[in-house]
């Protein structure tokens, strides 16, 4: 809609994970090197974590592009962790090109084992990549652990990359998965961009989309500062804010995006709304406590009255006995 107006060849802020737009910070480079080395050195198990929208899937897409160019790498890419263990194995085997129709779990596992061992014998690399791995059930993670038993004296035959949100670390830290955790050879973690990286990120996307360095003037320095303030450096939010801001600027026929447009876009996206779980207020807690305390005191007072009455009756009885 706005491309012709701003002399852009493509939308610069699509949220689709397009490897063309990878903005390689030192942390992204380190993560990429960790994943690639883990596969090439046949380390067996590598974990990548990062907050929502920090670019994990985009990094994976770039890694897959490298794998596609290599003749000796075959990979299965699982992006849905909400599967049963049987469905998971079916999906993996099918993505490797194996026939799974009408086969039970044991038969699928045998097919997978033969496939992986055969490739390893021919010095070929086999990779299982699981995105959104924080959704995996303990049963699936146990299946994955058992798959890592395929190894020789020289290295693991199946390379496994688990990618997910920071909750994945908590899952792997559970005592039930300690055997799996001990097999992790490398870990990497992606962080949001800082202020300078956010500036470079926006300018690089505009330059690629326009094939013209002058396109960076669409977002002046003060505007980029506003984007960083609202997005906290999370690439996906940067894209969403900038895309909405460009539409608004185009509608107003403005040649550049201003800070107030960014503020308006962030407000429309409700980025300032933070969910907080409902908790009892101190007043509610005090009232509840007071009611319980009053009830307890009333019960205690009633009990003491009964005890006092019994004591008085006993005293009368003792006096009567004494007179006799």
Order of alpha helices (4+ residues) and beta strands (2+ residues): alpha-beta-alpha-beta-alpha-alpha-beta-alpha-beta-beta-beta-alpha-alpha-beta-alpha-alpha-alpha-alpha-alpha
